[in-house]
């Protein structure tokens, strides 16, 4: 019981340390995509209950400014669903994008309803602190002596994990999903019921909160399956597969709800097509195919497609995905798979080469400026409701005054030192790192590499994508060091001696 109290105290203390960046910023950190998560949930609330908020009023104004008639309630049906106005041309209903989870948006919406986004940071801090210390005590083998885990608290001070906790984005759940996968696969049988429930719920939530997590967990599960078949290792994979099914089911339910409400399925932005066009092979293929009379919708915009993939996806001008009419956006998204396969068949070596270059670049990007500098991130404050805008304007990030240089300065030396420590203890001094701990480190390293592969190959490399997971290396190094400083048991005297 005493050990549980110490562990709970450490979790509370670590949560407070994780909230320091938000306190230093004078508020949580926002990102351009934050409002999209909230408005998705807000639209569902309006459709289901008719309740309007500052977010939905702002969305209606934006919709009216776009020239597309706003949806109206179905007359006299009593269903409460939104129906397309009779004056809306077929195919011109605003496109609902997938990839911005309504499930994570619900967390943001609830916090806004409670009056402060600080609730999101507090929840994320408590969940992260719990996961970090539960993982550390297993890796270190300190189940009965959690007080020896205090060095793990330093991770909150020398890495950028606190920034991910303070950020109103599901980024923090990417590294937590990797920890949960390792924990469940290796230690499911060793955990008590409450610990199993925590890790499984965390993994399922991560799968629901972002489709990128779903992909990384799925790839990691595939590697673990090969590991179990190849080495006949006892790994528990069924709970991981079940969490993946929850994530996939959540996406399917969202798609069905959007189709029922609007008549159209949600549209996933063409990330891979954008990446291939920006890298060159996709643009080369498009030039030739369009000249030969291809019917690809992108051929209508060939001469105005931006060079940068982010500009192609999110800018509003001609040639950009978001600047296209709704029906063209749906066609481009539907044609993406055929386009990608055609480009891959046309220039396989070029596609592989550029993908490897992007993955390598993503793997080494650990800075935090795109998180901590709101102006650099491109937040449009005019899209924020007045109360949210006022809170945002009071933060240091809004003034480009957040001391992100501290985290950038520490990122490289701390990460390299942690990696060197893990390699030294895992290879040179294998006796100090049990097999279970080595397996844990191997799974986390695989997860970090897969995160870089998914983000680098399927999207444009960004610092935020890798800095959100790279702090796992200092965490594991600290935990392994805490476990390697165990006292050597004294020889048992006679028959009644007890181990120390």
Helices and strands as residue ranges (DSSP letters): H 2-18, H 20-25, H 34-49, H 54-65, E 72-73, E 82-83, H 102-114, H 118-140, G 146-154, H 155-158, H 161-166, H 172-187, H 193-209, H 211-231, H 238-262, H 271-279, H 281-291, G 297-304, H 309-314, G 321-323, H 326-346, H 348-363, H 369-372, H 374-377, G 381-383, H 386-393, H 405-423, I 424-428, G 430-432, H 435-458, H 463-484
